[in-house]
């Protein structure tokens, strides 16, 4: 499946919004999940092909010439306009997806598979805890959109600084706290410390925690061991790993997750 870029917008210095339409998005079937994602395909430098393409055409190519798949959360799907909105975290020329998003122009194509997903806010929860960093913002934003009126949510988000904050709206009753790396003595402990300092409201809490691997792991350990959260009923997962490229993180991620399971 593929869409054609209709517009781009720099939401913050670290995030670009791309709106796709056309292509064959008339076949896009949205899931009921607020963390639904697509597996977008990006091209290595010097690639001789463009989207849309037939994956079978790459069977004879060396692995370093094949498209690179990257998961990105769907920020919004407009069924009436058949437009797909995807927000990209950008870090200069690093990686494949960010540079593509920064250079994207109307008429460019983005090919992908999906969508898939696993999480949506539990309507039976007494309140919701959503925590993460820029990489989790699209899913947090979509989850806030999905809350029923008046539903309480506590949101903690780590970003570089005030310029990286987004306007987040919700029908629910959300208390949103932004945590800034640049002014922190130890940025890696910002999110774990903020979660540990929370006064938990009574009743069952619905948990969504995603972002940098080390930070997410520390939060997970605290929630499961000290707050009594059932990990099977919480959405807690790392999206990336500090000091590692995406390719390096992919290589070790399965072993890292297996080791994390031994924490609690």
C-alpha positions in Angstrom: 0.0 0.0 0.0 1.2 3.5 -0.6 0.1 7.2 -0.3 1.2 10.4 -1.9 2.4 13.3 0.2 -0.2 16.1 0.3 1.4 18.3 2.9 4.2 18.5 5.4 4.5 20.6 8.6 7.3 21.2 11.1 5.4 20.8 14.4 8.6 21.3 16.5 12.3 21.4 15.8 12.3 17.6 16.4 9.0 16.5 14.7 7.6 16.7 11.1 4.0 15.9 10.2 3.4 14.3 6.9 -0.1 13.9 5.5 -0.6 11.3 2.8 -3.5 10.8 0.4 -4.3 9.3 -2.9 -2.2 6.3 -4.0 -4.2 3.2 -3.0 -5.3 4.5 0.4 -8.9 3.8 -0.5 -8.0 0.3 0.6 -6.6 1.4 4.0 -8.5 -0.3 6.9 -7.9 1.5 10.2 -7.6 -0.7 13.3 -9.4 0.1 16.7 -6.0 0.7 18.3 -4.6 4.1 19.2 -1.0 2.8 18.8 -1.7 1.5 15.3 1.4 1.6 13.2 2.5 1.2 9.6 5.8 -0.4 8.5 7.0 2.3 6.1 9.7 1.6 3.5 12.7 3.8 3.0 15.4 3.6 0.4 19.2 3.3 1.0 21.5 5.9 -0.6 22.0 5.4 -4.3 18.9 3.3 -4.7 17.8 3.0 -8.3 14.1 2.5 -7.6 11.3 4.6 -6.1 7.8 4.0 -4.6 5.5 2.5 -5.5 7.4 -0.7 -6.1 6.9 -4.5 -6.2 8.8 -6.2 -3.3 9.5 -9.1 -5.5 11.7 -6.9 -7.6 14.3 -6.9 -4.8 14.8 -10.6 -4.4 17.9 -10.4 -6.6 19.4 -7.4 -4.8 22.0 -7.4 -2.0 20.5 -6.7 1.4 22.2 -3.3 1.6 20.2 -2.2 -1.5 16.8 -3.3 -0.3 14.3 -0.9 1.3 14.5 -0.4 5.0 11.3 -0.9 7.0 10.6 1.4 9.9 7.5 1.3 12.2 5.7 4.6 12.6 2.5 5.2 14.6 -0.5 6.5 12.7 -1.3 9.9 14.3 -4.7 10.1 12.5 -6.7 8.5 9.8 -9.4 10.6 8.1 -11.8 8.1 6.6 -13.9 10.9 4.8 -10.8 12.5 3.2 -8.9 9.2 3.1 -5.9 11.0 4.5 -3.2 9.4 6.7 -1.2 11.5 9.1 2.2 10.3 10.3 4.4 12.3 12.7 8.2 11.7 12.3 10.9 12.4 14.9 13.8 13.9 13.1 17.5 14.1 14.1 19.2 15.9 11.2 20.7 13.4 8.7 20.6 10.4 11.0 18.7 7.3 9.9 16.4 6.8 7.0 12.9 8.0 8.0 13.7 11.3 9.6 15.7 12.6 6.6 13.0 11.4 4.2 10.3 13.3 6.2 12.4 16.5 6.3 12.9 16.4 2.5 9.4 15.2 1.6 7.5 17.3 -0.9 3.9 17.1 -2.2 3.8 14.3 -4.8 6.4 12.1 -3.1 5.2 8.5 -2.4 5.5 6.5 0.8 5.0 2.8 0.6 4.1 0.7 3.7 2.5 -2.4 5.0 -0.1 -2.5 7.8 -1.7 -1.0 9.8 -1.2 -3.1 13.0 -1.6 -2.3 16.6 -2.2 -3.7 20.1 -3.3 -0.9 22.5 -6.3 1.3 23.1 -7.3 3.0 26.3 -9.3 0.6 28.6 -12.7 2.2 29.1 -13.1 0.3 32.4 -9.9 1.8 33.9 -10.3 4.4 36.7 -7.5 6.4 35.2 -4.7 6.3 32.6 -1.0 6.7 32.9 0.7 7.6 29.6 4.5 8.2 29.6 7.3 8.3 27.1 9.3 10.7 24.9 9.0 12.1 21.4 8.8 8.7 19.8 5.7 7.9 21.8 4.0 11.3 21.2 1.9 10.2 18.2 0.5 7.2 20.1 -0.1 9.3 23.2 -1.8 12.0 21.2 -4.1 9.4 19.5 -4.8 7.8 22.9 -5.8 11.1 24.4 -8.1 11.6 21.4 -9.7 8.3 22.1 -10.6 9.0 25.8 -14.2 9.4 26.8 -15.3 12.8 28.1 -14.0 13.4 31.7 -11.8 10.3 31.8 -8.7 11.1 33.9 -5.2 10.8 32.4 -1.8 11.6 33.8 0.7 12.2 30.9 4.5 12.5 31.3 6.6 13.3 28.2 10.4 13.8 27.9 11.5 16.2 25.1 14.6 18.3 24.5 13.2 21.6 25.6 10.1 23.9 25.6 10.2 24.4 21.8 9.6 20.6 21.5 6.3 20.6 23.3 3.1 19.9 21.4 -0.4 21.1 21.9 -2.3 17.9 23.0 -6.0 18.0 23.3 -8.5 15.4 24.6 -12.1 14.9 25.6 -10.8 13.5 28.8 -9.4 15.3 31.9 -5.6 15.1 31.3 -2.8 16.4 33.5 0.2 16.8 31.1 3.7 17.3 32.3 6.7 18.1 30.0 10.1 17.0 31.1 13.1 18.8 29.5 16.4 17.0 28.8 18.5 20.1 28.3 17.9 21.4 31.7 18.2 18.1 33.5 21.3 17.0 35.4 20.7 13.4 34.4 18.3 13.2 31.4 18.1 9.4 31.6 16.4 9.4 35.0 13.8 12.1 34.2 11.0 9.8 33.2 11.6 7.1 35.8 11.9 9.7 38.6 8.7 11.4 37.5 6.8 8.2 37.5 8.2 7.2 40.9 7.1 10.5 42.3 3.5 10.2 41.2 0.7 9.9 43.7 -1.4 7.1 42.2 -5.1 7.7 42.2 -7.4 4.9 43.6 -8.7 2.3 41.3 -7.3 0.3 38.4 -4.9 2.2 36.1 -4.4 1.7 32.4 -0.7 2.0 31.6 1.0 3.0 28.3 4.8 3.5 28.5 7.0 3.7 25.5 10.2 5.4 24.5 14.0 5.0 25.1 14.8 1.4 26.2 16.7 2.2 29.4 14.2 4.7 30.6 11.2 2.4 29.8 12.9 -0.5 31.5 13.4 1.5 34.7 9.8 2.6 34.6 8.6 -0.9 34.0 10.6 -2.3 36.9 9.1 0.3 39.3 5.5 -0.1 38.1 5.6 -3.9 38.4 7.7 -4.3 41.5 6.7 -1.3 43.6 3.2 -0.4 42.3 1.9 -3.9 41.7 1.0 -3.3 38.1 0.3 -6.5 36.1 2.7 -6.4 33.2 0.4 -8.5 31.1 -2.3 -5.8 31.2 0.1 -2.9 30.5 1.5 -1.6 27.3 5.2 -1.1 28.1 7.8 -1.3 25.3 11.0 0.3 24.1 11.1 2.1 20.7 14.8 2.9 20.6 18.0 2.7 22.5 20.3 5.6 23.5 23.9 5.4 21.9 22.6 2.9 19.3 21.6 3.3 15.7 18.3 1.8 14.7 20.1 -1.1 13.0 22.2 -1.8 16.0 19.2 -1.8 18.3 17.3 -4.2 16.0 20.1 -6.7 16.3 20.1 -6.9 20.1 16.4 -6.0 20.8 15.1 -9.6 21.2 17.9 -10.5 23.6 17.5 -7.2 25.5 13.8 -7.8 26.0 14.4 -11.3 27.2 16.8 -10.0 29.8 14.3 -7.3 30.8 11.7 -10.0 31.5 14.0 -11.2 34.4 13.8 -7.8 36.1 10.6 -8.6 37.8 
